């Protein structure tokens, strides 16, 4: 069984040695036994129709998203990705919701942790018995916001207190607390990326992007920035689902890749770093990179890629995220230049599928050429990988600081979570 499946199993089995064959849903209307299906590479899953029927909920699948409503609370699942959304919050799952022969299956974690956690006044879960219990005679927690402070309350405190609160919201690097960044280590699983002609034996692009991505995560966490990873292991994530990890709670999306050239005269001489944002390609080289990175869809199941790239691109060009992405790309190039030994190849637009579903500023970074010996050595040496990750983290912090200055005192997360999609 894969590491992912083991994690799911560990999260759900409690003191018992294996996942339950069924989960019992106990309500005032009676008991329903919901079968548990263990999927290879995924882990224990439950059929949503049976669970929803027992809880008198509803289900709707719309494109890449599935939405269920239970006890007047809506939960949205990005199919094939280990996340769900409740309200404006995007939260991680150990497994992913999937459609099997038109039946929606949910990770068992939804029964054992999500429902009892999100609706704790309504549900509890007995791990030893494998039983989800609907509580009766108790009020469900209100989703209404708390009333505003009165003149005699906290809102009426003096300016000195307000200044102290503002200061307490700041991190040592000057950032306000609460920023969230999505990191996407390119490729993975059955998609190795480019073969890495000058990489050490057995090392592929997917290995380098994952290593640098995990180092970048650590660097950002040390700077007080929270991180969402599209992948933490050698697994394949749908190309069009990656950007969707960056929604309301997220400030920006950064996809990490390795460049390469096809074999031709002088192809090993090209080297350097470049950063892309989503727009129409203006050079043949940018179009080449787009074709190379978009080619990853061949590793995915047929029909799993939503269309409409031109529509999404046109829509994106009408909002501020394009301008913000350009600035993020500029800062990324600037900071990479402090540690990279190759030439600065610039900031470029390209039609990159991985960036289309991000609803925040998004960039794709090409760390260097695996077809160049010097770049290959830079990207596979542990010390250099740490330097690359640190420079990317510095670029992220620099961008967020600039953004805070542009929008005023509110954090990027707070202002972006107010409907700016």
C-alpha positions in Angstrom: 0.0 0.0 0.0 1.3 3.5 -0.8 2.4 6.0 1.8 -0.7 8.1 1.0 -3.0 5.1 1.7 -1.2 4.3 4.9 -1.7 7.9 6.1 -5.4 7.7 5.4 -5.6 4.4 7.2 -3.7 5.7 10.2 -6.0 8.8 10.4 -9.1 6.7 10.4 -8.5 3.3 12.1 -7.9 4.5 15.7 -7.0 1.5 17.9 -8.1 -1.1 15.5 -5.6 -2.7 13.1 -7.5 -2.2 9.9 -10.0 0.2 8.4 -13.6 -0.7 9.2 -15.5 -2.6 6.5 -18.5 -0.4 7.2 -19.3 2.9 9.1 -22.5 3.1 11.0 -24.4 6.3 10.7 -26.8 6.7 13.7 -29.5 9.3 13.6 -33.0 9.8 15.2 -34.4 8.1 12.1 -32.4 4.9 12.7 -29.0 3.4 11.7 -27.5 3.1 8.2 -24.4 1.0 7.4 -22.2 2.8 4.9 -19.7 0.4 3.1 -16.0 1.3 3.1 -14.1 0.7 -0.1 -10.3 0.7 0.0 -8.9 2.1 -3.2 -5.3 1.4 -4.3 -3.0 4.4 -3.9 -5.9 6.3 -2.2 -7.1 4.5 0.8 -10.6 4.0 2.5 -13.5 5.7 0.7 -17.2 5.9 1.4 -20.0 6.3 -1.3 -21.4 9.7 -0.9 -25.0 8.8 -1.9 -25.4 6.3 1.0 -23.9 8.7 3.5 -25.9 11.7 2.2 -29.1 9.6 2.2 -28.6 8.6 5.8 -28.0 12.3 6.8 -30.7 13.8 4.6 -28.3 15.8 2.7 -27.8 16.7 -1.0 -25.2 16.2 -3.7 -24.2 18.0 -6.8 -21.3 17.5 -9.2 -20.3 20.5 -11.4 -17.3 20.0 -13.6 -14.2 19.5 -11.5 -16.0 20.2 -8.2 -18.5 18.1 -6.1 -20.6 19.8 -3.6 -22.6 18.2 -0.8 -24.8 19.9 1.8 -25.4 18.3 5.2 -27.2 20.1 8.1 -27.4 23.3 6.0 -23.6 23.3 5.7 -22.0 23.1 2.2 -18.8 21.2 1.6 -17.0 21.5 -1.8 -14.5 18.9 -3.0 -12.0 19.3 -5.9 -12.2 16.0 -7.6 -8.9 14.2 -7.6 -7.2 16.7 -5.2 -6.8 16.3 -1.5 -8.6 19.5 -0.5 -12.1 20.6 0.4 -13.8 24.0 0.9 -16.1 25.1 3.6 -17.3 28.6 3.4 -14.3 30.6 2.1 -11.8 28.3 3.7 -9.8 25.7 1.7 -8.5 22.9 3.9 -6.4 19.8 3.2 -7.5 16.2 3.1 -5.4 13.1 3.4 -7.2 11.6 0.4 -9.3 13.0 -2.5 -12.9 12.8 -3.6 -13.4 10.8 -6.8 -16.1 9.8 -9.3 -16.4 6.1 -10.0 -19.0 5.1 -12.6 -20.9 8.3 -11.8 -20.8 7.6 -8.1 -19.1 10.1 -5.9 -16.7 8.6 -3.3 -15.4 10.6 -0.3 -12.3 9.8 1.8 -13.3 8.2 5.1 -11.7 11.2 6.8 -14.8 13.2 5.9 -16.8 10.9 8.2 -14.2 10.5 11.0 -12.8 14.0 11.2 -14.4 16.6 8.9 -18.0 16.2 9.9 -17.3 15.9 13.6 -14.9 18.8 13.4 -16.8 21.3 11.2 -20.2 20.4 12.8 -19.1 19.5 16.3 -22.4 20.5 17.8 -24.2 18.2 15.4 -22.0 15.1 15.0 -19.6 13.0 17.0 -17.5 10.0 15.8 -16.8 6.9 17.9 -13.6 5.4 16.5 -13.8 2.2 18.5 -17.2 1.4 17.2 -16.8 3.0 13.8 -20.0 5.0 14.3 -21.0 8.5 13.3 -23.6 9.8 15.7 -26.0 12.6 14.9 -26.6 14.5 18.2 -30.1 15.4 19.1 -31.5 18.0 21.5 -28.5 20.3 21.0 -28.3 23.5 19.1 -26.1 23.6 16.0 -23.4 26.2 16.2 -24.5 29.4 14.5 -22.7 30.5 11.4 -23.7 34.2 12.0 -20.8 36.5 12.8 -20.5 37.8 16.3 -22.0 41.2 17.0 -19.8 44.3 16.6 -18.2 45.7 19.7 -20.1 48.4 21.6 -18.7 51.7 22.5 -17.8 50.3 25.9 -16.2 47.2 24.4 -12.9 46.3 22.7 -13.6 48.5 19.7 -13.6 51.6 22.0 -10.1 51.1 23.4 -7.5 53.9 23.0 -5.2 54.4 20.1 -2.2 53.0 22.1 -3.9 49.7 22.3 -4.7 49.8 18.6 -1.1 50.5 17.8 0.0 47.6 20.0 -2.4 45.3 18.3 -1.1 46.3 14.9 2.5 45.7 16.0 1.5 42.3 17.4 0.1 41.3 14.0 3.5 41.9 12.4 6.2 39.3 12.0 9.9 40.0 12.5 10.3 40.5 8.7 7.6 43.1 8.6 4.9 41.0 7.1 1.5 40.8 8.7 0.5 37.4 10.0 -1.8 35.1 8.0 -0.3 34.9 4.5 -0.7 31.7 2.7 1.3 30.6 -0.4 0.7 27.6 -2.7 3.8 25.8 -3.9 3.5 23.4 -6.9 6.5 21.1 -7.5 6.1 20.3 -11.2 5.3 16.9 -12.6 5.4 13.8 -10.4 4.3 10.1 -10.3 4.0 8.7 -13.8 5.0 12.1 -15.3 8.8 12.4 -14.8 9.1 15.7 -16.5 12.2 16.0 -18.6 14.8 13.2 -18.2 17.6 15.4 -16.9 20.4 14.6 -19.3 23.1 16.0 -17.0 21.4 15.1 -13.8 22.9 12.3 -11.6 21.7 8.8 -12.6 18.1 8.2 -11.8 17.3 11.8 -11.1 14.4 13.3 -13.1 12.8 16.8 -13.2 10.1 15.6 -10.8 12.7 14.8 -8.2 14.4 18.2 -8.4 11.1 20.2 -8.3 9.9 18.3 -5.3 13.2 18.7 -3.4 13.3 22.5 -4.1 9.6 22.8 -3.4 9.9 21.2 0.0 12.9 23.3 0.9 10.9 26.4 -0.2 8.1 25.3 2.1 10.5 25.2 5.0 12.0 28.5 4.1 8.5 30.2 4.0 7.4 28.6 7.2 10.5 30.0 8.9 9.5 33.4 7.6 6.0 33.1 9.1 4.2 32.3 5.8 1.8 29.3 5.7 2.1 26.9 2.8 -0.2 24.7 0.7 1.7 22.1 -1.3 0.1 20.6 -4.4 2.2 17.5 -3.7 4.6 16.4 -1.0 5.5 13.0 -2.5 6.2 11.5 -5.9 2.6 11.5 -7.0 0.7 12.8 -10.1 -1.6 15.8 -9.7 -3.9 16.7 -12.6 -2.4 19.7 -14.4 -5.6 21.7 -14.3 -6.2 21.0 -10.6 -2.9 22.3 -9.4 -3.7 26.0 -9.6 -7.0 25.4 -7.8 -5.1 24.9 -4.6 -4.7 28.6 -4.5 -8.2 30.1 -3.9 -9.6 32.4 -1.2 -7.1 31.7 1.6 -4.1 31.9 -0.7 -2.1 34.9 -1.7 -0.1 33.5 -4.6 0.8 30.4 -6.6 4.3 29.4 -7.6 5.0 26.4 -9.8 8.6 25.0 -9.9 10.0 23.4 -13.1 13.2 22.6 -14.9 13.9 23.7 -18.5 15.4 21.6 -21.3 16.1 21.7 -25.0 15.7 19.0 -27.6 18.9 17.6 -29.0 20.3 19.9 -31.7 23.5 21.7 -32.5 24.7 23.6 -29.4 21.7 22.6 -27.3 23.9 22.0 -24.2 25.1 25.6 -24.1 21.7 27.2 -23.2 21.4 27.9 -19.5 19.8 30.3 -17.1 16.6 30.9 -15.2 13.3 32.5 -16.2 9.9 33.1 -14.8 6.6 32.9 -16.6 3.1 34.4 -16.0 -0.1 33.6 -17.8 -0.6 35.5 -21.0 -0.2 35.0 -24.8 3.4 34.0 -25.6 5.3 36.7 -27.5 8.3 34.7 -28.5 8.9 31.3 -30.0 11.0 30.3 -27.0 8.1 31.1 -24.6 5.8 29.1 -26.8 8.2 26.2 -26.7 8.2 26.2 -22.9 4.4 26.3 -22.9 4.2 23.3 -25.2 6.7 21.4 -23.1 5.0 22.1 -19.7 1.5 21.6 -21.1 2.5 18.3 -22.6 2.0 16.8 -19.1 -1.7 16.3 -19.8 -0.8 13.2 -21.7 -0.2 11.4 -18.4 -3.7 12.2 -17.2 -6.9 10.3 -17.7 -8.8 11.2 -21.0 -11.4 13.8 -20.5 -10.0 15.0 -17.1 -8.9 18.4 -18.5 -11.5 21.1 -18.6 -11.4 23.2 -21.8 -11.7 26.9 -22.2 -8.1 28.0 -21.9 -8.7 31.0 -24.2 -11.8 32.0 -22.2 -9.9 31.8 -18.9 -7.0 33.7 -20.3 -9.2 36.4 -21.6 -11.0 36.6 -18.3 -7.7 36.8 -16.4 -6.5 39.7 -18.6 -9.4 41.8 -17.4 -8.5 41.7 -13.7 -5.6 42.8 -11.5 -4.0 39.4 -11.1 -2.1 39.6 -14.4 -0.4 42.8 -13.2 0.3 41.3 -9.8 1.7 38.1 -11.4 4.1 40.2 -13.6 5.4 41.9 -10.5 5.8 38.6 -8.6 7.7 37.3 -11.6 10.0 40.3 -11.7 10.9 39.9 -8.0 11.4 36.2 -8.5 13.9 36.8 -11.3 15.7 39.5 -9.2 16.2 37.3 -6.2 17.1 34.2 -8.2 19.8 36.3 -9.8 21.5 36.7 -6.4 22.3 32.9 -6.2 22.1 31.6 -9.7 25.3 31.3 -11.7 23.6 31.3 -15.1 22.2 34.2 -17.1 18.9 36.0 -16.3 16.6 34.9 -19.2 13.9 37.3 -18.1 10.2 37.5 -17.3 8.0 36.1 -20.0 4.3 35.5 -20.8 3.1 32.1 -21.9 -0.1 30.0 -22.2 0.6 27.7 -19.3 -2.3 25.4 -18.3 -1.0 24.9 -14.8 -1.6 28.6 -14.0 -5.1 28.9 -15.4 -7.1 27.7 -12.4 -5.2 29.8 -9.8 -7.4 32.6 -8.6 -4.5 34.6 -7.3 -1.3 35.9 -8.9 0.5 32.8 -10.3 3.9 32.2 -11.8 6.0 29.3 -13.2 9.7 29.3 -12.5 12.2 27.5 -14.7 15.2 27.0 -12.4 17.6 26.1 -15.2 18.4 23.7 -18.0 18.8 20.0 -17.3 20.5 19.9 -20.7 23.3 22.2 -19.5 26.0 20.7 -17.2 26.5 23.8 -15.0 22.7 24.3 -14.5 22.2 20.6 -13.8 24.9 20.6 -11.2 23.4 23.8 -9.6 19.9 22.2 -9.4 21.0 18.9 -7.9 23.5 20.0 -5.3 22.0 20.2 -1.8 23.6 23.4 -0.9 22.6 25.1 -4.2 19.0 23.8 -3.9 18.8 25.4 -0.4 20.1 28.7 -1.9 17.5 28.5 -4.7 14.7 27.8 -2.3 15.8 30.7 0.0 15.9 33.1 -2.9 12.4 32.1 -3.9 11.2 32.6 -0.4 12.8 36.1 -0.3 11.0 36.9 -3.5 7.7 35.9 -2.0 8.2 37.9 1.1 9.3 40.9 -1.0 6.2 40.7 -3.1 3.9 40.3 -0.1 5.4 43.3 1.6 5.0 45.4 -1.6 1.4 44.2 -1.9 0.6 45.2 1.7 1.9 48.7 1.0 -0.2 49.0 -2.1 -3.5 47.9 -0.5 -2.9 49.6 2.9 -3.0 48.0 6.3 -5.0 44.9 5.5 -3.2 41.6 4.7 -3.2 40.3 1.2 -5.2 37.3 2.5 -7.9 39.4 4.0 -8.4 41.7 1.1 -8.2 38.9 -1.5 -10.7 36.8 0.5 -13.4 39.4 0.0 -14.7 38.3 -3.3 -11.9 39.4 -5.7 -12.0 36.4 -8.1 
